[in-house]
Each structure stands twice: as structure tokens, then as C-alpha cells.
Amino acid sequence: MGSAVRIRERRLRIRRRDEVPRGQARMNPKAMEYLGIRDRVEIVVGGKKRLVFRVLGLDSVPENEVWCNADELREQGIADNTIAAVRAPLATTGVRA
């Protein structure tokens, strides 16, 4: 029997930030370590909208938040303070960022 792969994800608050470049996200390094995120993050809103961003660790970001570009989230119809499932990408295909 092979070992089961455990997918780690958490529901975190998505915040709009103008200082974050398009295609990128900012997360707390502790949250990135816990979720097994290295260079890309997948954000799933309501089980329907799925976005993938390049991610950088930033200590000033609260552990329960992910900061993304305000204009990009607005175009995708995602409001500020939205709760979404955040995890390392399941597959490398379909990467938007």
C-alpha cells in the first residue's frame, strides 16, 4: 500500500492591495510553511472560481490573510475580505500567473 497524499488547505481572508503586482500574491511565511506552499498558491472561491498566483512571503501580512492585486481581484469579481480556500496548486496546468 502506498502512502496517502494529504492535501493541506485553509480558509483564509483574501484582501485587495494596490501595492501587489498583477499575477502575484503576498502571504505570511508561517502560513506558507504550514500549507506547504513554495512559489505558487491556488485560491478557490466558493468552489467555482480558481486562481493561481506566484506567491512571496512577507512578515507584515497577517497569518489569516492573502494579499492580491486589487484590480485583478475586481476583474475576477472577488470582493475585499472574501473567505477562500488557499492551498498549494494541485496541478501545474492552467496556471494563470
MOPAC internal coordinates of N, CA, C and O (Angstrom, degrees):
PM7 1SCF
backbone

  N    0.0000 0     0.00 0     0.00 0    0    0    0
  C    1.4437 1     0.00 0     0.00 0    1    0    0
  C    1.5217 1   109.39 1     0.00 0    2    1    0
  O    1.2310 1   120.59 1   -45.82 1    3    2    1
  N    1.3194 1   116.49 1   134.18 1    3    2    1
  C    1.4649 1   121.48 1   177.43 1    5    3    2
  C    1.5189 1   110.74 1   -82.97 1    6    5    3
  O    1.2310 1   121.28 1   -18.80 1    7    6    5
  N    1.3072 1   115.15 1   161.20 1    7    6    5
  C    1.4597 1   118.88 1   178.26 1    9    7    6
  C    1.5332 1   109.49 1   -79.26 1   10    9    7
  O    1.2310 1   120.96 1   -40.11 1   11   10    9
  N    1.2982 1   115.78 1   139.89 1   11   10    9
  C    1.4631 1   120.98 1  -179.17 1   13   11   10
  C    1.5281 1   109.91 1   -75.81 1   14   13   11
  O    1.2310 1   121.08 1   -39.94 1   15   14   13
  N    1.3096 1   115.54 1   140.06 1   15   14   13
  C    1.4593 1   120.75 1   176.99 1   17   15   14
  C    1.5240 1   107.68 1   -87.36 1   18   17   15
  O    1.2310 1   121.05 1   -55.74 1   19   18   17
  N    1.3161 1   115.59 1   124.26 1   19   18   17
  C    1.4655 1   120.13 1  -178.96 1   21   19   18
  C    1.5255 1   109.04 1   -98.06 1   22   21   19
  O    1.2310 1   120.97 1   -56.94 1   23   22   21
  N    1.3142 1   115.75 1   123.06 1   23   22   21
  C    1.4605 1   121.40 1   178.82 1   25   23   22
  C    1.5221 1   107.63 1   -89.65 1   26   25   23
  O    1.2310 1   121.21 1   -58.68 1   27   26   25
  N    1.3424 1   115.29 1   121.32 1   27   26   25
  C    1.4557 1   119.80 1   179.50 1   29   27   26
  C    1.5197 1   108.81 1  -100.92 1   30   29   27
  O    1.2310 1   121.32 1   -53.37 1   31   30   29
  N    1.3120 1   115.08 1   126.63 1   31   30   29
  C    1.4551 1   120.29 1   175.95 1   33   31   30
  C    1.5188 1   108.71 1  -147.29 1   34   33   31
  O    1.2310 1   121.06 1   -24.36 1   35   34   33
  N    1.3152 1   115.58 1   155.64 1   35   34   33
  C    1.4573 1   121.46 1   177.25 1   37   35   34
  C    1.5121 1   108.83 1  -138.56 1   38   37   35
  O    1.2310 1   121.76 1   -25.03 1   39   38   37
  N    1.3054 1   114.23 1   154.97 1   39   38   37
  C    1.4627 1   119.48 1   174.83 1   41   39   38
  C    1.5230 1   107.27 1   -89.77 1   42   41   39
  O    1.2310 1   121.18 1   -65.81 1   43   42   41
  N    1.3263 1   115.35 1   114.19 1   43   42   41
  C    1.4578 1   121.75 1  -178.29 1   45   43   42
  C    1.5238 1   109.82 1  -121.75 1   46   45   43
  O    1.2310 1   121.06 1   -17.58 1   47   46   45
  N    1.3177 1   115.57 1   162.42 1   47   46   45
  C    1.4596 1   122.50 1  -179.80 1   49   47   46
  C    1.5264 1   109.69 1   -85.76 1   50   49   47
  O    1.2310 1   120.38 1   -51.28 1   51   50   49
  N    1.3293 1   116.89 1   128.72 1   51   50   49
  C    1.4654 1   122.56 1   179.09 1   53   51   50
  C    1.5259 1   107.77 1   -95.23 1   54   53   51
  O    1.2310 1   120.80 1   -55.38 1   55   54   53
  N    1.3269 1   116.08 1   124.62 1   55   54   53
  C    1.4625 1   121.29 1  -177.75 1   57   55   54
  C    1.5188 1   110.52 1  -116.09 1   58   57   55
  O    1.2310 1   120.95 1   -38.62 1   59   58   57
  N    1.3252 1   115.78 1   141.38 1   59   58   57
  C    1.4684 1   122.01 1   175.42 1   61   59   58
  C    1.5223 1   108.84 1   -86.05 1   62   61   59
  O    1.2310 1   120.52 1   -51.62 1   63   62   61
  N    1.3259 1   116.61 1   128.38 1   63   62   61
  C    1.4635 1   121.83 1   178.40 1   65   63   62
  C    1.5217 1   109.20 1  -137.83 1   66   65   63
  O    1.2310 1   120.53 1   -53.80 1   67   66   65
  N    1.3349 1   116.60 1   126.20 1   67   66   65
  C    1.4633 1   121.57 1  -179.81 1   69   67   66
  C    1.5222 1   112.64 1   -68.84 1   70   69   67
  O    1.2310 1   119.89 1   151.69 1   71   70   69
  N    1.3391 1   117.81 1   -28.31 1   71   70   69
  C    1.4680 1   120.49 1  -175.89 1   73   71   70
  C    1.5287 1   113.75 1   -76.67 1   74   73   71
  O    1.2310 1   120.02 1   170.50 1   75   74   73
  N    1.3368 1   117.57 1    -9.50 1   75   74   73
  C    1.4700 1   121.02 1   178.91 1   77   75   74
  C    1.5252 1   108.40 1   -87.21 1   78   77   75
  O    1.2310 1   119.59 1   -53.08 1   79   78   77
  N    1.3452 1   118.39 1   126.92 1   79   78   77
  C    1.4750 1   120.86 1   179.39 1   81   79   78
  C    1.5298 1   111.78 1   -65.55 1   82   81   79
  O    1.2310 1   120.76 1   -24.96 1   83   82   81
  N    1.3268 1   116.15 1   155.04 1   83   82   81
  C    1.4701 1   121.58 1   177.01 1   85   83   82
  C    1.5288 1   109.62 1   -59.08 1   86   85   83
  O    1.2310 1   120.99 1   -38.28 1   87   86   85
  N    1.3236 1   115.71 1   141.72 1   87   86   85
  C    1.4578 1   120.85 1   177.75 1   89   87   86
  C    1.5158 1   113.91 1    81.68 1   90   89   87
  O    1.2310 1   120.23 1  -178.58 1   91   90   89
  N    1.3207 1   117.16 1     1.42 1   91   90   89
  C    1.4579 1   120.84 1  -179.62 1   93   91   90
  C    1.5172 1   110.73 1  -123.39 1   94   93   91
  O    1.2310 1   121.27 1   -19.53 1   95   94   93
  N    1.3306 1   115.18 1   160.47 1   95   94   93
  C    1.4602 1   122.26 1   175.29 1   97   95   94
  C    1.5206 1   107.84 1  -136.76 1   98   97   95
  O    1.2310 1   120.85 1   -21.86 1   99   98   97
  N    1.3145 1   115.97 1   158.14 1   99   98   97
  C    1.4615 1   122.34 1   176.58 1  101   99   98
  C    1.5228 1   107.94 1  -122.00 1  102  101   99
  O    1.2310 1   121.10 1   -45.85 1  103  102  101
  N    1.3486 1   115.50 1   134.15 1  103  102  101
  C    1.4604 1   121.68 1   178.54 1  105  103  102
  C    1.5150 1   109.63 1  -137.11 1  106  105  103
  O    1.2310 1   121.02 1   -19.36 1  107  106  105
  N    1.3175 1   115.66 1   160.64 1  107  106  105
  C    1.4514 1   121.22 1   173.45 1  109  107  106
  C    1.5315 1   108.56 1   -70.97 1  110  109  107
  O    1.2310 1   119.50 1   -45.39 1  111  110  109
  N    1.3411 1   118.56 1   134.61 1  111  110  109
  C    1.4728 1   120.80 1  -178.99 1  113  111  110
  C    1.5284 1   113.85 1   -58.40 1  114  113  111
  O    1.2310 1   119.60 1   147.72 1  115  114  113
  N    1.3361 1   118.37 1   -32.28 1  115  114  113
  C    1.4691 1   120.69 1   178.40 1  117  115  114
  C    1.5239 1   110.63 1   -65.81 1  118  117  115
  O    1.2310 1   120.48 1   138.15 1  119  118  117
  N    1.3263 1   116.68 1   -41.85 1  119  118  117
  C    1.4665 1   120.75 1   178.26 1  121  119  118
  C    1.5256 1   110.23 1   -65.61 1  122  121  119
  O    1.2310 1   120.37 1   140.58 1  123  122  121
  N    1.3285 1   116.89 1   -39.42 1  123  122  121
  C    1.4663 1   120.60 1   178.48 1  125  123  122
  C    1.5256 1   110.52 1   -61.95 1  126  125  123
  O    1.2310 1   120.52 1   137.59 1  127  126  125
  N    1.3258 1   116.61 1   -42.41 1  127  126  125
  C    1.4672 1   120.88 1  -179.67 1  129  127  126
  C    1.5264 1   110.78 1   -64.83 1  130  129  127
  O    1.2310 1   120.12 1   134.40 1  131  130  129
  N    1.3338 1   117.37 1   -45.60 1  131  130  129
  C    1.4576 1   121.66 1  -179.45 1  133  131  130
  C    1.5295 1   111.87 1   -61.03 1  134  133  131
  O    1.2310 1   120.68 1   140.61 1  135  134  133
  N    1.3333 1   116.30 1   -39.39 1  135  134  133
  C    1.4652 1   120.94 1  -177.19 1  137  135  134
  C    1.5250 1   113.14 1   -86.85 1  138  137  135
  O    1.2310 1   120.02 1   175.34 1  139  138  137
  N    1.3266 1   117.56 1    -4.66 1  139  138  137
  C    1.4620 1   120.71 1   179.90 1  141  139  138
  C    1.5190 1   112.64 1    72.31 1  142  141  139
  O    1.2310 1   120.32 1  -150.47 1  143  142  141
  N    1.3257 1   117.00 1    29.53 1  143  142  141
  C    1.4648 1   122.04 1  -179.09 1  145  143  142
  C    1.5169 1   108.89 1   -90.60 1  146  145  143
  O    1.2310 1   120.69 1   -48.56 1  147  146  145
  N    1.3389 1   116.29 1   131.44 1  147  146  145
  C    1.4629 1   120.29 1   179.76 1  149  147  146
  C    1.5177 1   111.42 1  -109.09 1  150  149  147
  O    1.2310 1   120.07 1   111.82 1  151  150  149
  N    1.3269 1   117.46 1   -68.18 1  151  150  149
  C    1.4679 1   119.31 1  -176.25 1  153  151  150
  C    1.5282 1   113.28 1  -125.85 1  154  153  151
  O    1.2310 1   119.73 1   168.87 1  155  154  153
  N    1.3214 1   118.12 1   -11.13 1  155  154  153
  C    1.4654 1   121.28 1   178.86 1  157  155  154
  C    1.5229 1   109.35 1  -134.34 1  158  157  155
  O    1.2310 1   121.63 1   -31.23 1  159  158  157
  N    1.3362 1   114.49 1   148.77 1  159  158  157
  C    1.4582 1   120.95 1   178.98 1  161  159  158
  C    1.5263 1   108.30 1  -130.02 1  162  161  159
  O    1.2310 1   120.95 1   -38.75 1  163  162  161
  N    1.3239 1   115.79 1   141.25 1  163  162  161
  C    1.4644 1   121.76 1   176.51 1  165  163  162
  C    1.5279 1   108.14 1  -109.32 1  166  165  163
  O    1.2310 1   121.13 1   -50.25 1  167  166  165
  N    1.3260 1   115.45 1   129.75 1  167  166  165
  C    1.4609 1   121.74 1   179.87 1  169  167  166
  C    1.5247 1   107.64 1  -117.43 1  170  169  167
  O    1.2310 1   120.68 1   -56.05 1  171  170  169
  N    1.3346 1   116.31 1   123.95 1  171  170  169
  C    1.4666 1   121.37 1  -179.06 1  173  171  170
  C    1.5253 1   108.23 1  -117.96 1  174  173  171
  O    1.2310 1   120.92 1   -61.48 1  175  174  173
  N    1.3312 1   115.84 1   118.52 1  175  174  173
  C    1.4638 1   121.77 1  -178.02 1  177  175  174
  C    1.5250 1   108.82 1  -105.30 1  178  177  175
  O    1.2310 1   120.67 1   -61.95 1  179  178  177
  N    1.3013 1   116.32 1   118.05 1  179  178  177
  C    1.4596 1   121.31 1   175.38 1  181  179  178
  C    1.5175 1   114.41 1    61.85 1  182  181  179
  O    1.2310 1   119.61 1  -160.07 1  183  182  181
  N    1.3193 1   118.35 1    19.93 1  183  182  181
  C    1.4518 1   122.05 1  -179.80 1  185  183  182
  C    1.5163 1   113.93 1    71.95 1  186  185  183
  O    1.2310 1   119.83 1  -176.42 1  187  186  185
  N    1.3352 1   117.94 1     3.58 1  187  186  185
  C    1.4607 1   120.91 1  -175.97 1  189  187  186
  C    1.5189 1   112.50 1  -116.81 1  190  189  187
  O    1.2310 1   120.22 1   129.35 1  191  190  189
  N    1.3135 1   117.19 1   -50.65 1  191  190  189
  C    1.4644 1   120.34 1  -178.55 1  193  191  190
  C    1.5198 1   109.09 1   -90.54 1  194  193  191
  O    1.2310 1   121.23 1   -54.97 1  195  194  193
  N    1.3271 1   115.26 1   125.03 1  195  194  193
  C    1.4614 1   120.77 1  -178.32 1  197  195  194
  C    1.5194 1   108.57 1  -124.76 1  198  197  195
  O    1.2310 1   120.48 1   -60.02 1  199  198  197
  N    1.3329 1   116.70 1   119.98 1  199  198  197
  C    1.4561 1   122.47 1  -178.00 1  201  199  198
  C    1.5202 1   109.52 1  -123.34 1  202  201  199
  O    1.2310 1   120.60 1   -36.11 1  203  202  201
  N    1.3259 1   116.46 1   143.89 1  203  202  201
  C    1.4610 1   121.43 1   176.77 1  205  203  202
  C    1.5192 1   107.79 1  -123.66 1  206  205  203
  O    1.2310 1   121.12 1   -48.73 1  207  206  205
  N    1.3333 1   115.46 1   131.27 1  207  206  205
  C    1.4603 1   121.93 1  -179.15 1  209  207  206
  C    1.5223 1   110.13 1  -128.83 1  210  209  207
  O    1.2310 1   120.76 1   -25.34 1  211  210  209
  N    1.3447 1   116.14 1   154.66 1  211  210  209
  C    1.4643 1   120.39 1   165.18 1  213  211  210
  C    1.5167 1   105.20 1   -73.00 1  214  213  211
  O    1.2310 1   120.37 1   -38.01 1  215  214  213
  N    1.3267 1   116.91 1   141.99 1  215  214  213
  C    1.4616 1   119.61 1  -175.03 1  217  215  214
  C    1.5223 1   110.46 1  -124.75 1  218  217  215
  O    1.2310 1   121.15 1   -36.91 1  219  218  217
  N    1.3231 1   115.40 1   143.09 1  219  218  217
  C    1.4566 1   122.70 1   175.28 1  221  219  218
  C    1.5226 1   108.28 1  -126.24 1  222  221  219
  O    1.2310 1   120.79 1   -40.58 1  223  222  221
  N    1.3323 1   116.10 1   139.42 1  223  222  221
  C    1.4562 1   120.77 1   177.58 1  225  223  222
  C    1.5171 1   110.66 1   -79.34 1  226  225  223
  O    1.2310 1   120.75 1   -42.78 1  227  226  225
  N    1.3278 1   116.18 1   137.22 1  227  226  225
  C    1.4603 1   121.89 1  -179.88 1  229  227  226
  C    1.5294 1   107.32 1  -144.66 1  230  229  227
  O    1.2310 1   120.65 1   -60.16 1  231  230  229
  N    1.3456 1   116.36 1   119.84 1  231  230  229
  C    1.4655 1   120.69 1  -175.85 1  233  231  230
  C    1.5218 1   113.71 1   -62.72 1  234  233  231
  O    1.2310 1   119.79 1   154.86 1  235  234  233
  N    1.3264 1   118.01 1   -25.14 1  235  234  233
  C    1.4692 1   120.30 1  -177.57 1  237  235  234
  C    1.5333 1   112.96 1   -76.71 1  238  237  235
  O    1.2310 1   120.03 1   170.70 1  239  238  237
  N    1.3289 1   117.54 1    -9.30 1  239  238  237
  C    1.4732 1   121.02 1   177.62 1  241  239  238
  C    1.5328 1   108.45 1   -82.83 1  242  241  239
  O    1.2310 1   119.37 1   -52.47 1  243  242  241
  N    1.3378 1   118.81 1   127.53 1  243  242  241
  C    1.4699 1   120.27 1   176.45 1  245  243  242
  C    1.5342 1   110.85 1   -59.85 1  246  245  243
  O    1.2310 1   120.86 1   -29.38 1  247  246  245
  N    1.3322 1   115.96 1   150.62 1  247  246  245
  C    1.4731 1   120.75 1  -176.55 1  249  247  246
  C    1.5209 1   113.32 1   -61.08 1  250  249  247
  O    1.2310 1   119.95 1   152.61 1  251  250  249
  N    1.3181 1   117.69 1   -27.39 1  251  250  249
  C    1.4681 1   120.38 1  -176.45 1  253  251  250
  C    1.5245 1   112.83 1   -96.32 1  254  253  251
  O    1.2310 1   119.88 1  -163.91 1  255  254  253
  N    1.3559 1   117.84 1    16.09 1  255  254  253
  C    1.4610 1   120.71 1  -178.63 1  257  255  254
  C    1.5217 1   111.65 1  -128.36 1  258  257  255
  O    1.2310 1   121.40 1   -25.55 1  259  258  257
  N    1.3342 1   114.94 1   154.45 1  259  258  257
  C    1.4640 1   123.35 1   169.52 1  261  259  258
  C    1.5175 1   105.68 1  -127.02 1  262  261  259
  O    1.2310 1   120.53 1   -52.97 1  263  262  261
  N    1.3320 1   116.59 1   127.03 1  263  262  261
  C    1.4605 1   120.77 1   179.43 1  265  263  262
  C    1.5114 1   109.36 1   -98.68 1  266  265  263
  O    1.2310 1   120.45 1   -48.59 1  267  266  265
  N    1.3395 1   116.74 1   131.41 1  267  266  265
  C    1.4638 1   122.88 1   178.77 1  269  267  266
  C    1.5258 1   109.05 1  -132.41 1  270  269  267
  O    1.2310 1   120.58 1   -12.14 1  271  270  269
  N    1.3321 1   116.50 1   167.86 1  271  270  269
  C    1.4574 1   122.03 1  -179.91 1  273  271  270
  C    1.5295 1   110.15 1   -64.67 1  274  273  271
  O    1.2310 1   120.66 1   -49.37 1  275  274  273
  N    1.3354 1   116.33 1   130.63 1  275  274  273
  C    1.4663 1   121.64 1  -175.84 1  277  275  274
  C    1.5275 1   112.13 1   -62.54 1  278  277  275
  O    1.2310 1   120.18 1   134.22 1  279  278  277
  N    1.3327 1   117.26 1   -45.78 1  279  278  277
  C    1.4676 1   120.16 1  -178.21 1  281  279  278
  C    1.5244 1   111.57 1   -64.65 1  282  281  279
  O    1.2310 1   120.44 1   140.04 1  283  282  281
  N    1.3232 1   116.77 1   -39.96 1  283  282  281
  C    1.4639 1   121.13 1  -179.17 1  285  283  282
  C    1.5338 1   111.02 1   -64.96 1  286  285  283
  O    1.2310 1   120.24 1   136.40 1  287  286  285
  N    1.3206 1   117.14 1   -43.60 1  287  286  285
  C    1.4659 1   119.95 1   178.06 1  289  287  286
  C    1.5248 1   111.02 1   -65.94 1  290  289  287
  O    1.2310 1   120.36 1   141.93 1  291  290  289
  N    1.3220 1   116.91 1   -38.07 1  291  290  289
  C    1.4631 1   120.88 1   178.42 1  293  291  290
  C    1.5285 1   110.29 1   -61.71 1  294  293  291
  O    1.2310 1   120.50 1   136.69 1  295  294  293
  N    1.3443 1   116.64 1   -43.31 1  295  294  293
  C    1.4710 1   121.05 1   178.68 1  297  295  294
  C    1.5241 1   111.70 1   -62.64 1  298  297  295
  O    1.2310 1   120.37 1   146.83 1  299  298  297
  N    1.3297 1   116.90 1   -33.17 1  299  298  297
  C    1.4660 1   121.59 1  -179.94 1  301  299  298
  C    1.5311 1   112.51 1   -84.39 1  302  301  299
  O    1.2310 1   120.35 1   175.12 1  303  302  301
  N    1.3330 1   116.94 1    -4.88 1  303  302  301
  C    1.4594 1   120.57 1   178.93 1  305  303  302
  C    1.5140 1   113.84 1    78.33 1  306  305  303
  O    1.2310 1   120.23 1  -151.83 1  307  306  305
  N    1.3328 1   117.16 1    28.17 1  307  306  305
  C    1.4625 1   121.54 1  -179.37 1  309  307  306
  C    1.5278 1   108.42 1  -106.21 1  310  309  307
  O    1.2310 1   120.68 1   -58.69 1  311  310  309
  N    1.3214 1   116.31 1   121.31 1  311  310  309
  C    1.4632 1   121.75 1  -177.52 1  313  311  310
  C    1.5247 1   110.99 1   -78.81 1  314  313  311
  O    1.2310 1   121.14 1   -21.18 1  315  314  313
  N    1.3336 1   115.42 1   158.82 1  315  314  313
  C    1.4562 1   121.12 1   174.18 1  317  315  314
  C    1.5271 1   108.51 1   -64.43 1  318  317  315
  O    1.2310 1   120.21 1   -35.22 1  319  318  317
  N    1.3170 1   117.20 1   144.78 1  319  318  317
  C    1.4729 1   124.21 1   179.92 1  321  319  318
  C    1.5250 1   113.68 1    71.35 1  322  321  319
  O    1.2310 1   119.48 1  -161.53 1  323  322  321
  N    1.3157 1   118.61 1    18.47 1  323  322  321
  C    1.4638 1   122.01 1   177.29 1  325  323  322
  C    1.5283 1   109.61 1   -70.67 1  326  325  323
  O    1.2310 1   120.49 1   -39.15 1  327  326  325
  N    1.3252 1   116.66 1   140.85 1  327  326  325
  C    1.4621 1   121.62 1   174.50 1  329  327  326
  C    1.5268 1   107.54 1   -91.84 1  330  329  327
  O    1.2310 1   120.48 1   -49.10 1  331  330  329
  N    1.3461 1   116.68 1   130.90 1  331  330  329
  C    1.4648 1   120.75 1  -178.18 1  333  331  330
  C    1.5218 1   109.50 1  -144.51 1  334  333  331
  O    1.2310 1   120.98 1   -23.97 1  335  334  333
  N    1.3325 1   115.72 1   156.03 1  335  334  333
  C    1.4620 1   121.07 1   173.88 1  337  335  334
  C    1.5240 1   108.23 1   -76.59 1  338  337  335
  O    1.2310 1   120.76 1   -49.55 1  339  338  337
  N    1.3310 1   116.16 1   130.45 1  339  338  337
  C    1.4639 1   122.18 1  -178.24 1  341  339  338
  C    1.5198 1   107.77 1  -122.56 1  342  341  339
  O    1.2310 1   120.61 1   -48.02 1  343  342  341
  N    1.3459 1   116.44 1   131.98 1  343  342  341
  C    1.4688 1   121.16 1  -178.34 1  345  343  342
  C    1.5127 1   109.49 1  -157.37 1  346  345  343
  O    1.2310 1   121.15 1    -8.64 1  347  346  345
  N    1.3259 1   115.40 1   171.36 1  347  346  345
  C    1.4598 1   120.30 1   170.28 1  349  347  346
  C    1.5232 1   106.31 1   -70.53 1  350  349  347
  O    1.2310 1   119.39 1   -35.36 1  351  350  349
  N    1.3427 1   118.76 1   144.64 1  351  350  349
  C    1.4737 1   120.46 1  -177.95 1  353  351  350
  C    1.5269 1   111.83 1   -57.35 1  354  353  351
  O    1.2310 1   120.87 1   -41.47 1  355  354  353
  N    1.3397 1   115.94 1   138.53 1  355  354  353
  C    1.4581 1   120.97 1   179.11 1  357  355  354
  C    1.5162 1   111.23 1   -74.36 1  358  357  355
  O    1.2310 1   120.17 1   145.52 1  359  358  357
  N    1.3345 1   117.29 1   -34.48 1  359  358  357
  C    1.4641 1   121.98 1  -179.26 1  361  359  358
  C    1.5170 1   108.47 1  -140.18 1  362  361  359
  O    1.2310 1   120.65 1   -24.72 1  363  362  361
  N    1.3212 1   116.36 1   155.28 1  363  362  361
  C    1.4621 1   119.91 1  -178.84 1  365  363  362
  C    1.5187 1   112.02 1   -89.81 1  366  365  363
  O    1.2310 1   119.69 1   177.33 1  367  366  365
  N    1.3188 1   118.21 1    -2.67 1  367  366  365
  C    1.4652 1   120.21 1   179.24 1  369  367  366
  C    1.5155 1   109.73 1   -83.23 1  370  369  367
  O    1.2310 1   120.58 1   -29.62 1  371  370  369
  N    1.3071 1   116.49 1   150.38 1  371  370  369
  C    1.4505 1   121.29 1   177.18 1  373  371  370
  C    1.5138 1   114.35 1    74.61 1  374  373  371
  O    1.2310 1   120.10 1  -156.61 1  375  374  373
  N    1.3192 1   117.41 1    23.39 1  375  374  373
  C    1.4597 1   120.32 1  -179.37 1  377  375  374
  C    1.5173 1   109.15 1   -73.42 1  378  377  375
  O    1.2310 1   120.45 1   -56.76 1  379  378  377
  N    1.3349 1   116.75 1   123.24 1  379  378  377
  C    1.4544 1   122.21 1  -177.72 1  381  379  378
  C    1.5203 1   112.38 1   -81.78 1  382  381  379
  O    1.2310 1   120.12 1   142.81 1  383  382  381
  N    1.2874 1   117.38 1   -37.19 1  383  382  381
  C    1.4671 1   120.44 1  -171.07 1  385  383  382
  C    1.5067 1   112.61 1   -82.09 1  386  385  383
  O    1.2310 1   120.10 1   180.00 1  387  386  385

